[in-house]
Amino acid sequence: MKRWIDTMDLALSALTALGLIVAALAHWTPMPDGFGPPALILAYLAGGVPATLTAGRELWRARVFDIDLLMVVAALAALSVGAAIEGAVLLTLFSLSNTLEHRAMGRARRAVEALMALRPDTALKREGDALREVAVASLIPGDTVVLRPGARVPVDGVIASGDGALDESTITGESMPVHKAAGDPVFEATVNLDGVLDVTVSHGTAESTVARMIALVTDAQAAKAPSERFSAWFGQRYTVAVLLGASLALGVFLLLGWSWDDALYRSATLLVAASPCAVVISVPAAILSALSAAARGGVLFKGGAALETLAEVRAFAFDKTGTLTTGKAEVTGVWAAGDEDAFLSTLAGLEAHSEHPIGHALRAEMTRRGLTIVAAQNVHAAPSEGILGEDAQGALWAGNARMAARMGADVTRPAVTALADGAQTLIYAGRGAELLGAVTVADQPRPSSRAGLAALRAGGISERAMMTGDRRAVALRIGADLGLEPDEIHADLLPADKVALVAAMAARGKVAFVGDGVNDAAALARADVGIAMGAAGSEVALQAADVALLSDDMTRLAEAHRLARRTARIVKQNLIFALGAMAVLVTGGLFFELPLPLAVIGHEGGTVLVVLNGLRLLGDPIRADRSHNRR
């Protein structure tokens, strides 16, 4: 449907231009005069009727005066005073301007939807020992598909067997291949570069990462930013003011003794010169282009408001685990009151229900030792303390020092104290007041975190803060590796403490909180901008924050902040240019006898220029493989 509308716009613009050209040739060349009137009729019908219908529809349905109405009135005014050629010029340039504008804005909207074309139509489904080619749309969660080298991933899934490198640039914006093995997620529209992979389907095509990306970007483009709402509000009211102003000018000119034709011609010129087309389109042209460029770079904004607010942010707060660090902790020390293997099996059974990095570390340690997990039931989390549950022998708990203190467990034994002295995360486990043992785990900073934080500082961020529920010794170790100062590191925090710290930062200016999009929901909500890291494939993470970074690359955050600030600059450029050009044209129309054709060229040319200036953002180097082209 949209393609048909684009084709009709182009055809009508071509007919309008053809009518103008023939009419002009008939007027200024020896061409027979009989060609002139039909050509003018063609230009006025092809250029004026669509604009009249649009203006009438807006007036009837929304009770608003559309800018198209100004152009139609001005063209008819020119025709009525014998300046038919000037009216045809106006309609031709207005029609061409609208066509270029629609095609340009359509390009911004199609930039993300093009991802859908990357989805293969068929996939190799494993059925026992056999492979069968099936339609991708028929795949459901639990099915297994086989990916050969060079194949594009048909649906979201988890690698069941095999390993290899995948190109995830279409989703995350990362230019470098990512190595993946059994247990790792893969995303629709990415490319398997080498190896043969068996992938278990986790989401159907309707719930895939790409489908959610497109839905979110479409919603974001429909959600108006404050500056977009202002430009629309301004345009509606200013259009009425222009109509009234042109009518008033007509009356004044007549009172001054001007002839009807001269007064009407000058009023029509003012009508064109003062039309706010460039002002109205200047903001959405930039916002839509930035949203599309960001999505192709692996950054999803929930709307123009989030983009504009991020540009104003001067302070960033970060959750530590899984955000600044890899979240892939390893067990580094174990103390058990009894048998060490039995203790680990019991603790792992409790942590098996947790998605916290500590749970992953314990499961990896169990695999390394070849131990069997003892199942636990009725497991639930105690925020910022730990986890509780029960097994065949009774109630169990595991957590930090606050959990141990709440349970009344004695953690002052020398062996436990020795573990606590290290700059690593210490987890206690027990039954009621009985301490069963303790383990230490260590996390490592993400390779991109230090560079990302440095880039934010270089980009004008004056305040940074790392927040964690871990002990201060652990936080200081991680913070030092990231280049953070001790006063930027906040440890031993409860969720309420993080909210209070974010609120204190917000009192000094706009603040963004960066987390995993699932935990720290209160801090994400309190911040002016909530940002989820590594949200690809996570529906919860995609919905939890104002901005979702699909990759785990912290430099994407600095790129998103840079893009937001660049967008704000281009919006200001567009508004200043549009308002300035309008002021010059109006002044010329009032005091310097500005010709109507020149007013038309200035008006329509200005509209096209602000659209093209906004579309520059489509080529923004936010994608990692374009960063070397940054200017």
C-alpha positions as CSV (number, residue, x, y, z in Angstrom):
1,M,0.0,0.0,0.0
2,K,2.8,2.5,1.0
3,R,4.6,1.6,-2.2
4,W,1.5,2.3,-4.3
5,I,1.0,5.7,-2.5
6,D,4.7,6.6,-3.2
7,T,4.2,5.7,-6.9
8,M,1.0,7.9,-7.1
9,D,2.8,10.8,-5.5
10,L,5.6,10.6,-8.0
11,A,3.2,10.3,-10.9
12,L,1.2,13.3,-9.8
13,S,4.3,15.4,-9.3
14,A,5.5,14.4,-12.7
15,L,2.2,15.4,-14.3
16,T,2.2,18.7,-12.4
17,A,5.8,19.4,-13.6
18,L,4.8,18.4,-17.2
19,G,1.9,20.8,-17.2
20,L,4.1,23.7,-15.9
21,I,6.8,23.0,-18.5
22,V,4.3,22.9,-21.4
23,A,2.5,26.0,-20.2
24,A,5.8,27.9,-19.8
25,L,6.9,26.9,-23.3
26,A,3.6,28.0,-24.7
27,H,3.9,31.4,-22.9
28,W,7.5,32.2,-23.8
29,T,8.2,30.4,-27.1
30,P,6.5,30.3,-30.5
31,M,4.6,27.1,-29.5
32,P,0.9,27.4,-30.4
33,D,-1.1,29.2,-27.7
34,G,-3.6,26.3,-27.7
35,F,-1.3,24.2,-25.7
36,G,-1.1,26.7,-22.8
37,P,-4.6,26.5,-21.2
38,P,-4.8,22.6,-21.2
39,A,-1.3,22.4,-19.7
40,L,-2.2,24.9,-16.9
41,I,-5.3,22.9,-16.2
42,L,-3.2,19.7,-15.9
43,A,-0.8,21.4,-13.5
44,Y,-3.5,22.8,-11.3
45,L,-5.5,19.6,-11.2
46,A,-2.5,17.2,-10.6
47,G,-0.9,19.5,-8.1
48,G,-3.9,21.1,-6.5
49,V,-6.6,18.4,-6.2
50,P,-4.5,16.1,-4.0
51,A,-3.5,19.0,-1.7
52,T,-7.1,20.2,-1.5
53,L,-8.3,16.7,-0.6
54,T,-5.6,16.4,2.1
55,A,-6.5,19.8,3.5
56,G,-10.2,19.1,3.4
57,R,-9.8,15.7,5.1
58,E,-7.7,17.2,7.9
59,L,-10.2,20.1,8.4
60,W,-13.2,17.7,8.5
61,R,-11.7,14.9,10.6
62,A,-9.3,16.8,12.9
63,R,-10.7,20.3,12.7
64,V,-7.3,21.7,11.9
65,F,-6.0,23.8,9.1
66,D,-3.3,21.8,7.1
67,I,-0.4,23.6,5.5
68,D,-1.6,22.2,2.1
69,L,-4.5,24.6,2.4
70,L,-2.1,27.6,2.4
71,M,-0.6,26.4,-0.9
72,V,-3.9,25.8,-2.6
73,V,-5.2,29.3,-1.5
74,A,-2.0,31.0,-2.7
75,A,-2.1,29.2,-6.1
76,L,-5.8,30.1,-6.6
77,A,-5.0,33.7,-5.6
78,A,-2.2,33.9,-8.2
79,L,-4.6,32.4,-10.8
80,S,-7.3,35.0,-10.0
81,V,-5.0,37.9,-10.7
82,G,-3.7,36.6,-14.0
83,A,-0.4,35.0,-12.6
84,A,-1.4,31.5,-13.6
85,I,2.2,30.5,-14.4
86,E,3.3,31.6,-10.9
87,G,0.5,29.5,-9.3
88,A,1.6,26.5,-11.4
89,V,5.2,27.0,-10.2
90,L,4.0,27.0,-6.6
91,L,1.9,23.8,-7.1
92,T,4.8,22.1,-8.9
93,L,7.4,22.8,-6.4
94,F,5.0,22.1,-3.5
95,S,4.1,18.7,-5.1
96,L,7.8,17.8,-5.7
97,S,8.7,18.9,-2.2
98,N,6.0,16.7,-0.7
99,T,7.1,13.7,-2.9
100,L,10.8,14.1,-1.9
101,E,9.8,14.5,1.8
102,H,7.6,11.4,1.8
103,R,10.2,9.3,0.0
104,A,12.9,10.6,2.3
105,M,10.9,9.9,5.5
106,G,9.9,6.5,4.1
107,R,13.6,5.7,3.8
108,A,14.0,6.4,7.5
109,R,11.1,4.1,8.4
110,R,12.2,1.3,6.0
111,A,15.8,1.3,7.4
112,V,14.9,-1.1,10.2
113,E,12.1,-3.0,8.4
114,A,14.7,-4.1,5.9
115,L,15.9,-6.5,8.5
116,M,12.8,-8.7,7.8
117,A,14.2,-9.3,4.3
118,L,17.2,-11.0,5.8
119,R,15.1,-13.8,7.3
120,P,15.4,-16.9,5.2
121,D,12.2,-18.5,4.0
122,T,13.2,-22.1,4.8
123,A,15.3,-23.9,7.4
124,L,16.8,-27.4,7.8
125,K,14.7,-29.1,10.6
126,R,16.2,-32.1,12.4
127,E,13.7,-35.0,12.7
128,G,15.6,-37.8,14.4
129,D,18.6,-38.6,12.2
130,A,17.0,-37.0,9.1
131,L,16.9,-33.4,7.9
132,R,13.9,-31.8,6.2
133,E,13.6,-28.4,4.7
134,V,10.6,-26.6,6.2
135,A,9.1,-23.1,6.1
136,V,10.6,-20.9,8.8
137,A,7.1,-19.7,9.8
138,S,6.2,-23.3,10.8
139,L,9.0,-23.6,13.4
140,I,7.9,-23.6,17.0
141,P,9.9,-23.5,20.3
142,G,11.5,-26.8,21.0
143,D,12.2,-27.6,17.3
144,T,15.9,-28.2,16.3
145,V,17.3,-26.7,13.1
146,V,20.7,-27.3,11.6
147,L,22.9,-24.3,10.5
148,R,25.6,-25.0,7.9
149,P,28.5,-22.6,7.3
150,G,27.3,-19.4,5.6
151,A,23.6,-20.0,6.6
152,R,21.6,-17.2,8.1
153,V,19.9,-18.0,11.4
154,P,16.2,-18.4,10.7
155,V,14.8,-17.9,14.3
156,D,16.0,-17.1,17.8
157,G,17.4,-20.1,19.5
158,V,20.0,-21.7,21.7
159,I,23.0,-23.8,20.4
160,A,22.4,-27.4,21.3
161,S,25.7,-28.7,19.8
162,G,28.6,-27.4,17.8
163,D,30.5,-24.2,17.9
164,G,31.5,-21.5,15.6
165,A,31.7,-17.8,14.8
166,L,28.6,-15.7,14.0
167,D,28.3,-12.3,12.4
168,E,25.7,-10.5,14.6
169,S,26.2,-7.0,13.0
170,T,22.6,-7.0,11.8
171,I,21.3,-7.2,15.4
172,T,24.0,-5.7,17.6
173,G,25.9,-3.5,15.2
174,E,29.1,-5.3,16.1
175,S,31.5,-5.6,13.2
176,M,33.6,-8.5,14.7
177,P,32.3,-12.1,14.6
178,V,31.3,-13.6,18.0
179,H,32.3,-17.1,18.9
180,K,29.5,-19.2,20.3
181,A,29.2,-22.7,21.7
182,A,26.6,-25.0,23.2
183,G,24.3,-23.2,25.5
184,D,24.8,-19.8,23.9
185,P,21.9,-17.9,22.3
186,V,21.7,-17.1,18.6
187,F,19.5,-14.5,17.0
188,E,17.4,-14.3,13.9
189,A,19.0,-12.7,10.8
190,T,22.6,-13.2,12.0
191,V,25.0,-15.3,9.9
192,N,26.8,-18.6,10.9
193,L,30.3,-18.1,9.4
194,D,31.8,-21.5,10.1
195,G,31.0,-24.8,11.8
196,V,27.8,-26.9,11.8
197,L,25.4,-25.9,14.6
198,D,22.3,-27.6,16.0
199,V,20.0,-24.9,17.3
200,T,17.0,-25.4,19.5
201,V,14.3,-22.9,18.6
202,S,13.4,-20.6,21.5
203,H,11.0,-18.1,19.8
204,G,8.8,-18.3,16.8
205,T,9.1,-15.7,14.0
206,A,6.3,-13.5,15.5
207,E,8.2,-13.2,18.8
208,S,11.8,-13.0,17.4
209,T,14.3,-10.4,18.3
210,V,14.0,-8.8,14.9
211,A,10.2,-8.7,15.1
212,R,10.4,-7.1,18.6
213,M,13.0,-4.6,17.3
214,I,10.7,-3.6,14.4
215,A,7.7,-3.3,16.7
216,L,9.7,-1.2,19.2
217,V,11.1,1.1,16.5
218,T,7.7,1.5,14.9
219,D,6.2,2.5,18.3
220,A,9.1,4.8,18.9
221,Q,8.6,6.6,15.6
222,A,4.9,7.0,16.5
223,A,5.7,8.4,20.0
224,K,6.4,12.1,19.5
225,A,9.3,13.7,21.2
226,P,8.6,17.0,23.0
227,S,10.2,19.0,20.2
228,E,8.1,17.1,17.6
229,R,4.9,17.8,19.6
230,F,5.9,21.5,19.8
231,S,6.6,21.8,16.1
232,A,3.2,20.1,15.3
233,W,1.4,22.4,17.8
234,F,3.2,25.4,16.4
235,G,2.4,24.4,12.8
236,Q,-1.4,24.1,13.5
237,R,-1.8,27.4,15.2
238,Y,0.7,29.2,12.9
239,T,-1.2,28.1,9.8
240,V,-4.4,29.8,11.1
241,A,-2.3,32.9,11.9
242,V,-0.9,33.0,8.4
243,L,-4.3,32.8,6.8
244,L,-5.6,35.6,9.1
245,G,-2.4,37.6,8.5
246,A,-2.6,37.3,4.7
247,S,-6.3,38.3,4.8
248,L,-5.4,41.3,7.0
249,A,-2.6,42.2,4.7
250,L,-5.0,42.1,1.8
251,G,-7.3,44.5,3.6
252,V,-4.5,46.9,4.5
253,F,-3.2,46.9,0.9
254,L,-6.6,47.7,-0.4
255,L,-7.0,50.5,2.1
256,L,-3.7,52.0,1.0
257,G,-5.2,52.3,-2.5
258,W,-3.6,49.3,-4.2
259,S,-5.4,47.7,-7.0
260,W,-7.2,44.4,-6.3
261,D,-4.7,42.4,-8.4
262,D,-1.7,43.9,-6.8
263,A,-3.0,43.5,-3.3
264,L,-4.1,39.9,-3.9
265,Y,-0.7,39.0,-5.5
266,R,1.3,40.5,-2.6
267,S,-1.0,38.7,-0.1
268,A,-0.5,35.4,-1.9
269,T,3.3,36.0,-1.8
270,L,3.1,36.6,2.0
271,L,1.0,33.5,2.4
272,V,3.7,31.4,0.8
273,A,6.6,33.2,2.5
274,A,5.1,32.7,5.9
275,S,4.1,29.1,5.5
276,P,5.7,26.9,8.3
277,C,6.4,23.7,6.2
278,A,10.1,23.7,7.0
279,V,9.5,24.3,10.7
280,V,7.0,21.5,11.0
281,I,9.1,18.9,9.2
282,S,12.5,19.9,10.6
283,V,12.2,18.0,13.8
284,P,10.7,14.6,12.7
285,A,13.1,14.4,9.8
286,A,16.0,14.3,12.3
287,I,14.3,12.2,15.0
288,L,13.2,9.5,12.6
289,S,16.5,9.3,10.9
290,A,18.3,9.0,14.3
291,L,16.0,6.3,15.6
292,S,16.6,4.2,12.4
293,A,20.4,4.7,12.5
294,A,20.5,3.8,16.1
295,A,18.5,0.6,15.6
296,R,20.8,-0.5,12.8
297,G,23.7,0.1,15.3
298,G,22.1,-2.2,17.9
299,V,20.6,0.6,20.0
300,L,16.8,0.8,20.4
301,F,15.2,4.1,21.7
302,K,11.6,3.8,23.0
303,G,10.8,7.1,21.3
304,G,12.0,10.6,20.4
305,A,11.6,11.7,24.0
306,A,14.3,9.2,25.2
307,L,16.6,10.3,22.4
308,E,16.2,14.0,23.4
309,T,16.6,13.3,27.1
310,L,19.7,11.3,26.6
311,A,21.3,14.3,24.8
312,E,20.8,16.3,28.0
313,V,22.3,13.7,30.3
314,R,25.4,14.7,32.1
315,A,25.7,11.9,34.6
316,F,25.7,8.1,34.3
317,A,25.1,5.5,37.0
318,F,25.9,1.9,36.4
319,D,25.0,-1.4,37.9
320,K,28.1,-3.5,38.3
321,T,27.4,-7.1,37.8
322,G,26.4,-8.1,34.2
323,T,26.7,-4.5,33.1
324,L,30.3,-3.2,33.6
325,T,31.4,-6.8,34.3
326,T,30.9,-9.9,32.1
327,G,28.6,-11.5,34.7
328,K,30.5,-14.8,34.1
329,A,31.9,-15.2,37.6
330,E,34.1,-18.2,38.5
331,V,34.4,-20.0,41.8
332,T,37.8,-19.1,43.3
333,G,37.5,-20.6,46.9
334,V,35.4,-23.1,48.9
335,W,35.0,-23.7,52.6
336,A,32.6,-26.4,53.9
337,A,31.7,-27.4,57.4
338,G,31.5,-31.0,56.1
339,D,32.1,-32.7,52.8
340,E,33.0,-30.1,50.2
341,D,31.5,-31.9,47.2
342,A,28.2,-32.5,49.1
343,F,28.1,-28.9,50.1
344,L,28.6,-27.7,46.6
345,S,25.9,-30.1,45.3
346,T,23.4,-28.7,47.8
347,L,24.3,-25.1,47.1
348,A,24.2,-25.6,43.4
349,G,20.7,-27.1,43.6
350,L,19.5,-23.9,45.3
351,E,21.4,-21.6,42.9
352,A,20.2,-23.6,39.9
353,H,17.0,-21.6,40.0
354,S,18.8,-18.3,39.9
355,E,19.9,-16.3,36.7
356,H,22.4,-14.4,38.8
357,P,26.0,-14.8,37.7
358,I,26.8,-16.5,40.9
359,G,24.4,-19.3,40.0
360,H,26.1,-19.7,36.6
361,A,29.5,-19.8,38.3
362,L,28.4,-22.6,40.6
363,R,26.9,-24.6,37.8
364,A,30.1,-24.3,35.8
365,E,32.1,-25.5,38.8
366,M,29.8,-28.5,39.2
367,T,30.4,-29.4,35.6
368,R,34.1,-29.0,36.0
369,R,34.1,-31.4,39.0
370,G,31.7,-33.8,37.5
371,L,29.2,-33.5,40.5
372,T,25.5,-34.0,40.5
373,I,23.2,-31.2,41.7
374,V,20.8,-31.9,44.6
375,A,17.4,-30.6,43.6
376,A,15.8,-27.8,45.6
377,Q,12.2,-26.6,45.6
378,N,10.1,-23.6,46.6
379,V,13.0,-21.3,45.7
380,H,12.5,-17.5,45.8
381,A,14.8,-14.5,45.9
382,A,15.5,-12.1,48.7
383,P,16.5,-8.9,46.9
384,S,20.1,-7.7,47.6
385,E,20.5,-10.5,50.2
386,G,20.3,-13.9,48.4
387,I,18.0,-16.8,47.7
388,L,15.9,-19.2,49.9
389,G,14.4,-22.6,49.2
390,E,14.3,-26.2,50.6
391,D,15.4,-29.7,49.8
392,A,14.8,-33.1,51.2
393,Q,16.6,-32.2,54.5
394,G,14.7,-28.9,55.1
395,A,15.0,-25.2,54.5
396,L,18.1,-23.7,52.8
397,W,19.5,-20.3,52.2
398,A,22.4,-18.7,50.4
399,G,23.5,-15.1,50.2
400,N,25.7,-12.3,51.5
401,A,26.5,-11.1,55.0
402,R,23.1,-9.5,55.4
403,M,21.4,-12.8,54.7
404,A,23.7,-14.6,57.1
405,A,23.0,-12.1,59.8
406,R,19.2,-12.3,59.3
407,M,19.5,-16.1,59.7
408,G,21.6,-15.7,62.8
409,A,24.5,-17.7,61.4
410,D,28.0,-17.4,62.9
411,V,30.4,-16.4,60.1
412,T,33.4,-15.5,62.3
413,R,35.2,-18.8,61.9
414,P,38.9,-18.3,60.9
415,A,38.6,-20.2,57.6
416,V,35.5,-18.1,56.6
417,T,37.2,-14.9,57.7
418,A,40.2,-15.7,55.5
419,L,37.9,-16.0,52.5
420,A,36.2,-12.7,53.4
421,D,39.5,-10.9,53.4
422,G,39.9,-11.2,49.6
423,A,38.5,-8.7,47.1
424,Q,36.0,-11.2,45.8
425,T,32.3,-11.9,46.2
426,L,31.6,-14.1,49.2
427,I,28.5,-16.3,49.4
428,Y,27.4,-18.0,52.6
429,A,25.0,-21.0,52.7
430,G,23.2,-22.7,55.6
431,R,20.1,-24.1,57.2
432,G,18.7,-21.7,59.6
433,A,21.5,-20.6,62.0
434,E,23.7,-23.5,60.9
435,L,26.4,-22.4,58.5
436,L,27.1,-25.1,55.9
437,G,29.9,-23.4,54.1
438,A,31.0,-20.5,51.9
439,V,32.3,-19.9,48.5
440,T,34.0,-17.0,46.8
441,V,33.5,-16.0,43.2
442,A,35.2,-13.4,41.1
443,D,33.8,-11.4,38.2
444,Q,35.9,-9.7,35.5
445,P,35.2,-6.3,33.8
446,R,33.9,-6.4,30.2
447,P,36.7,-5.8,27.7
448,S,34.8,-2.8,26.4
449,S,33.9,-1.2,29.7
450,R,37.0,0.8,30.4
451,A,37.0,2.2,26.8
452,G,33.2,2.9,27.0
453,L,33.6,4.8,30.3
454,A,36.5,6.8,29.0
455,A,34.5,7.7,25.8
456,L,31.6,8.9,27.9
457,R,34.0,11.1,29.9
458,A,35.5,12.4,26.7
459,G,32.0,13.1,25.4
460,G,31.3,15.5,28.2
461,I,29.9,13.3,31.0
462,S,30.9,15.0,34.2
463,E,29.7,12.4,36.7
464,R,29.9,8.6,36.8
465,A,28.9,6.2,39.5
466,M,29.2,2.4,39.8
467,M,26.7,0.8,42.2
468,T,26.7,-2.7,43.6
469,G,25.4,-4.7,46.4
470,D,28.9,-6.4,46.7
471,R,31.4,-5.6,49.4
472,R,33.5,-2.5,48.9
473,A,36.7,-4.5,48.5
474,V,35.2,-6.3,45.5
475,A,33.8,-3.1,44.1
476,L,37.2,-1.3,44.4
477,R,39.0,-4.1,42.6
478,I,36.6,-3.9,39.7
479,G,36.4,-0.1,39.7
480,A,40.2,0.2,39.6
481,D,40.3,-2.0,36.6
482,L,37.8,0.3,34.9
483,G,39.6,3.5,35.6
484,L,37.0,4.7,38.2
485,E,38.0,6.9,41.2
486,P,37.2,5.6,44.7
487,D,34.5,8.3,45.2
488,E,32.7,7.1,42.0
489,I,32.3,3.6,43.5
490,H,29.3,2.8,45.8
491,A,29.1,-0.7,47.4
492,D,27.1,-2.6,50.0
493,L,23.9,-1.2,48.5
494,L,20.3,-2.2,48.8
495,P,17.8,-1.4,46.0
496,A,16.5,1.5,47.9
497,D,20.1,2.8,48.3
498,K,20.6,2.8,44.6
499,V,17.4,4.7,44.1
500,A,18.5,7.3,46.6
501,L,21.9,7.7,44.9
502,V,20.2,8.1,41.5
503,A,17.8,10.7,43.0
504,A,20.8,12.6,44.5
505,M,22.5,12.6,41.1
506,A,19.3,13.7,39.4
507,A,19.1,16.7,41.6
508,R,22.3,18.0,40.0
509,G,21.1,17.4,36.4
510,K,19.8,14.7,34.0
511,V,21.0,11.2,34.9
512,A,20.9,7.9,33.1
513,F,21.0,4.5,34.9
514,V,22.5,1.6,33.1
515,G,21.6,-2.0,34.1
516,D,20.4,-5.3,32.8
517,G,16.8,-4.2,32.3
518,V,15.5,-6.9,34.7
519,N,17.1,-6.2,38.1
520,D,17.3,-2.7,39.5
521,A,13.9,-1.8,38.1
522,A,13.4,0.9,40.7
523,A,16.6,2.6,39.8
524,L,15.9,2.4,36.1
525,A,12.5,4.0,36.7
526,R,13.9,6.8,38.9
527,A,16.5,7.8,36.4
528,D,15.7,10.3,33.6
529,V,16.8,7.6,31.1
530,G,16.9,3.9,31.9
531,I,19.2,1.9,29.7
532,A,19.3,-1.9,29.4
533,M,22.6,-3.5,28.4
534,G,22.9,-6.7,26.4
535,A,19.1,-6.8,25.8
536,A,19.2,-8.9,22.5
537,G,16.8,-11.8,22.9
538,S,15.4,-10.6,26.2
539,E,11.8,-9.5,26.0
540,V,11.9,-8.3,29.6
541,A,15.0,-6.2,29.0
542,L,13.6,-4.7,25.8
543,Q,10.5,-3.6,27.6
544,A,12.1,-2.5,30.9
545,A,14.1,0.5,29.9
546,D,13.9,3.7,27.8
547,V,16.9,2.6,25.7
548,A,18.0,-1.0,25.0
549,L,21.6,-1.8,23.9
550,L,21.3,-5.1,22.1
551,S,25.0,-6.0,22.5
552,D,27.2,-6.2,25.6
553,D,29.7,-3.7,24.1
554,M,29.9,-0.7,26.4
555,T,31.2,1.6,23.6
556,R,27.7,1.3,22.1
557,L,26.5,3.4,25.1
558,A,29.0,6.2,24.3
559,E,28.0,6.0,20.6
560,A,24.3,6.3,21.6
561,H,25.0,9.4,23.7
562,R,27.0,10.9,20.9
563,L,24.2,10.3,18.4
564,A,21.6,11.8,20.8
565,R,23.7,15.0,21.1
566,R,24.3,15.1,17.4
567,T,20.6,14.8,16.7
568,A,19.9,17.7,19.2
569,R,22.4,19.8,17.2
570,I,20.8,19.0,13.9
571,V,17.3,19.7,15.2
572,K,18.5,23.2,16.4
573,Q,20.2,23.8,13.0
574,N,16.9,22.9,11.2
575,L,14.8,25.1,13.4
576,I,17.1,28.1,13.3
577,F,17.4,27.8,9.5
578,A,13.7,27.3,9.0
579,L,12.6,30.2,11.2
580,G,15.4,32.4,9.8
581,A,14.4,31.7,6.2
582,M,10.8,32.3,6.9
583,A,11.6,35.7,8.6
584,V,13.7,36.7,5.5
585,L,10.9,35.7,3.1
586,V,8.2,37.5,5.1
587,T,10.3,40.6,5.3
588,G,10.9,40.5,1.6
589,G,7.2,40.0,0.9
590,L,6.2,43.0,3.1
591,F,8.8,45.6,2.3
592,F,10.7,44.6,-0.9
593,E,8.1,43.4,-3.4
594,L,9.4,39.8,-3.3
595,P,8.2,38.0,-6.5
596,L,5.9,35.1,-5.9
597,P,8.1,32.6,-7.7
598,L,11.1,33.5,-5.6
599,A,9.0,33.1,-2.4
600,V,7.9,29.7,-3.7
601,I,11.5,28.6,-4.4
602,G,12.7,29.9,-1.0
603,H,9.9,28.2,0.8
604,E,10.0,24.8,-0.9
605,G,13.8,24.8,-1.1
606,G,14.1,25.4,2.6
607,T,11.7,22.5,3.3
608,V,13.8,20.2,1.2
609,L,17.1,21.4,2.8
610,V,15.9,20.7,6.4
611,V,14.7,17.2,5.4
612,L,18.1,16.4,3.8
613,N,19.9,17.8,6.8
614,G,17.9,15.5,9.1
615,L,18.5,12.5,6.8
616,R,22.3,12.9,7.3
617,L,21.7,11.0,10.5
618,L,20.8,7.9,8.6
619,G,24.5,7.6,7.8
620,D,25.7,8.1,11.3
621,P,28.7,5.9,12.2
622,I,27.0,4.4,15.3
623,R,27.6,0.9,13.8
624,A,31.0,-0.5,14.9
625,D,31.9,-1.2,11.3
626,R,31.4,2.4,10.4
627,S,33.2,4.0,13.4
628,H,36.3,4.7,11.4
629,N,34.3,7.0,9.2
630,R,33.2,9.2,12.0
631,R,33.4,12.9,11.4
